[in-house]
Amino acid sequence: MDLKLIGLHLELTPALREYVNTKFQRIAHHLESVISATVTLSIDKLIHKAYADIHIAGKSIRSEATHKDMYTAIDILIDKLNRAVLKNKEKTTHHILHH
């Protein structure tokens, strides 16, 4: 999976990069067809925002999360993406089984 990390108004530290990479391995584990993912981390007036755009074969999944702590915002984002990816996987599996 090609993972692109962008920082707006904040420095992407090696620890932050490693944290995002580790979390995204969980999503890649559920879905082998992930082509690429772009994660944007930003700070706006003390609000930490994590936004992700994941490209799967024929589809994109987008999600975002905000929190006063960046690591918590990333955790919330990963949870949302995980649910969306699993839902997409179930839909695809259900569709294949019923045809």
C-alpha positions in Angstrom: 0.0 0.0 0.0 1.3 3.4 -0.9 0.8 5.7 2.1 1.3 9.5 1.7 1.5 11.6 4.8 1.0 15.4 4.7 1.4 17.8 7.6 -0.4 21.2 7.5 0.7 23.7 10.1 2.6 21.1 12.0 5.9 19.2 11.8 5.6 15.5 11.0 7.9 14.0 13.6 9.3 10.5 13.1 7.2 9.3 16.0 4.0 10.7 14.4 4.9 9.1 11.0 5.6 5.7 12.7 2.3 5.9 14.6 0.3 6.5 11.5 2.1 3.8 9.6 1.5 1.3 12.4 -2.2 2.1 12.6 -2.7 1.9 8.8 -1.2 -1.7 8.8 -4.4 -2.7 10.6 -6.5 -1.4 7.7 -4.3 -3.0 5.1 -4.6 -6.3 6.9 -8.4 -6.2 6.5 -8.4 -5.2 2.9 -5.7 -6.3 0.5 -7.0 -4.3 -2.4 -6.0 -0.9 -0.9 -4.1 0.9 -3.7 -3.1 4.1 -1.9 -3.9 6.2 1.1 -3.3 9.9 1.7 -3.4 11.1 5.3 -3.4 14.8 6.1 -2.7 15.9 9.7 -3.3 19.6 10.6 -3.8 21.9 13.5 -6.3 24.8 13.4 -6.8 26.9 16.6 -5.7 24.1 18.9 -7.9 21.5 17.2 -6.0 18.6 15.8 -7.5 17.2 12.6 -6.7 13.9 10.9 -8.1 13.3 7.4 -7.7 10.3 5.2 -8.5 9.4 1.6 -8.1 5.6 0.8 -8.3 4.4 -2.7 -9.6 0.8 -3.2 -10.0 -0.9 -6.5 -12.9 1.2 -8.1 -13.8 3.2 -4.9 -12.5 5.8 -2.5 -13.2 6.0 1.2 -12.8 9.3 3.0 -13.0 10.1 6.7 -11.9 12.7 9.2 -11.6 13.1 12.9 -10.8 16.0 15.2 -9.6 16.1 18.8 -7.5 18.3 21.1 -4.8 15.6 20.9 -3.3 14.5 17.6 -2.8 10.9 18.6 -6.4 10.6 19.7 -7.6 12.2 16.5 -5.6 9.5 14.6 -7.1 6.7 16.7 -10.6 8.0 16.0 -9.9 8.3 12.3 -8.5 4.8 12.1 -11.6 3.4 13.9 -13.9 5.2 11.4 -11.9 4.0 8.5 -11.7 0.4 9.8 -15.5 0.3 10.1 -15.9 1.7 6.6 -13.4 -0.7 5.1 -15.1 -3.7 6.9 -18.5 -2.5 5.7 -17.2 -2.2 2.1 -15.7 -5.7 2.4 -18.9 -7.2 3.7 -20.9 -5.5 0.9 -18.5 -6.9 -1.7 -18.6 -10.4 -0.2 -22.4 -10.3 0.1 -22.7 -9.2 -3.5 -20.4 -12.0 -4.8 -22.2 -14.7 -2.8 -25.6 -13.7 -4.1 -24.7 -13.7 -7.8 
